[in-house]
Amino acid sequence: MRFFHLLWLFILWLNMDKSLQQNEVTCSNQKHRDVYDWNVYWRQRITLDDTASYRCRSGYKKTDGADKLTCTRDGWSPDPPCQVPAGCERPPVLANGDTTTSAKPRYEHNERVEYICQQYYIMEGEPYQTCNNGEWTGEMKCLKPCTVDKELLEAHNLEIRHTRADKLYSAHDDVIGFQCVTGTRHDGRVGMRQKCYDGVMDLPTCH
């Protein structure tokens, strides 16, 4: 019976000791220089495991994407609460396109670069890449044109309606109308009006 009594006193002591240790840990209620706003009040007592929501000054971002500060035995965490976002190196290369201005060796956070596609290519997506904390963000693609030349037309016994050109570039999503050369007939398997899709166009055939 005495053993259980001593055990109970020992557990009680451990809990009291833990509580005392927690009360001994305090964090500063002074706002960090890079923090714009937080929900800690003047002369507020901050103890172990207390948390505080906060916002960073303009031009800074929260460290590691934290949503709050936590009081630890080593002080507030994360420390520092805010960081200057990282810049970016040269922007990525765009296939069949280029930047509208000469690329710089270094770009600041939130700085963006505009792209343009080569002639006959069509931009899919917004024409910008933006430096976001060391990484370029933005999705775009230069969609290819379709090329119909004299050899293809002869192989399918076709003519292009309303033009006498021997070679035609058709941008993505454009429609070309065909007709059979004199003395041949359309086989009916592929329509005589075809749309260009990123460099691919089915051609009808006449015999």
Secondary structure as UniProt FT lines:
FT   HELIX           2..24
FT   STRAND          26..27
FT   TURN            33..34
FT   STRAND          35..38
FT   TURN            42..43
FT   STRAND          46..47
FT   TURN            48..49
FT   STRAND          51..52
FT   STRAND          54..56
FT   TURN            58..59
FT   STRAND          61..62
FT   HELIX           63..65
FT   STRAND          69..72
FT   TURN            73..74
FT   STRAND          75..77
FT   STRAND          82..83
FT   TURN            95..96
FT   STRAND          97..99
FT   TURN            109..110
FT   STRAND          112..117
FT   TURN            119..120
FT   STRAND          122..124
FT   STRAND          128..132
FT   TURN            133..134
FT   STRAND          135..137
FT   STRAND          141..143
FT   STRAND          146..149
FT   HELIX           150..155
FT   TURN            156..157
FT   STRAND          158..160
FT   TURN            161..162
FT   STRAND          167..170
FT   TURN            172..173
FT   STRAND          175..180
FT   TURN            182..183
FT   STRAND          193..195
FT   TURN            198..199
//
